């Protein structure tokens, strides 16, 4: 029987910009002193897209929470996704901001099968 080789790779593109209405994006990064808190942000997005977002509380100096589209965490492990968002979003965020982020994930899978 031949050997099978498999590799997986994920490319992530994140677009960050200041929050504005309407708030429909993939991710909201909520500062600790933002005009609205993470629960209010979730209520806002739930009005337009019920049950599609999850709040992740953060242990960070300026970021209180991330409101993230649940479907993204079906594609990529939550820890890897949150780490990547925090690495980039944490560079521009301050405690009074709400940052919206568009996240596009492209999965690439290749397999080699010995014949």
N, C-alpha and C positions, 0 to 999 in steps of 0.2 A: 504494500500500500504506500502511495506517495505522501510526501510531506506537504503540509499546507502552511503558508506564511500569511499573516494578516497584520496590517498596520492601520491605525486610525489617526487622523489629524483634524484639529478644529482651527479655523481661522476666524478671528473675532475682529469686527469693525465697530467702533463705538463713536457716535457723534454726540458731543456735549454742547448744550446751549442753555441760556437762562430760561427759567420756567415762564410760560405765558399761557393764556387761555386760547383754545381749549387745551386741557392738560393731557390729552391722549398721546402718550409715548410708551416706550417699552419700560423705562426706568425713571423714577424720580428720586433724586438724592436730596434729602431734607436736612438742612442745617439745624443745630440745636436751638437757635433763636429765630428761625424762619417765621414769616407772618402766619403760616398755617403749619400745624404739626402733622406727623405721619398719619394719624387716624383721620383727620380732616381731609388730607390728600387722598386717602383710600376711599372715603365717602364720595369725594368728587369723581374719581374714576369709576367707582361702582355705579354711579348714576348712568354713565354712558356705556359701561361695559361690566355688568355685574359678575362678581365672583372670578374675575380674570386676573386679579393682582394679589400679591402677598406682601406683608410688611416684614422686613428684616431689621430688627433693632441692632444698632452698631455700637461697639465700644471704641469710640474715636473722639479725639479732642473737639472737633467742630461738627461732625456729622452725627445726627441722632438716629436716622433710619434710612433705609432704601425701600421704596415701594416698587416692586418688580412684577412684570407680567409672568404669570405662572408657567405659561407655555415655554418660555426660555429655559426654565429649569428642567423641562422634559428633554431638551436637546443636549444640554451641557450640565455637568454636576454643579450643584448650587455653590459649593465652596470655590471652585475654579472661576465660576462666573462672577461671584461677589468679589473675590480677590482682584480680578481684572478690573472690574468697575471701580473699586475703591482705589486701586493704584492710580488710575487715570483721573477719576473724578475728584479724589482727595487732593490732587495737585492744584485744582482751580477753585474748589469749594471754600466758602467761609461759613461761619455759624449762622449768618442771616439769609443765606441763599437757599433757593429751591432750584435744582438743576435738573432739566429733563435730558434724557439720553436715549437716542435711538440705537438699538443694538441689533446688528445683523450677524448671524452665525451661519457659516458655510461649513458643512462637514464634508470631508474628503476621505473615502475609504478605498484602499487598494488591497488586492489579494493576489498572491502568487501560488499557483497550484503545480506541483511537480507532476509531469505526464509520464 
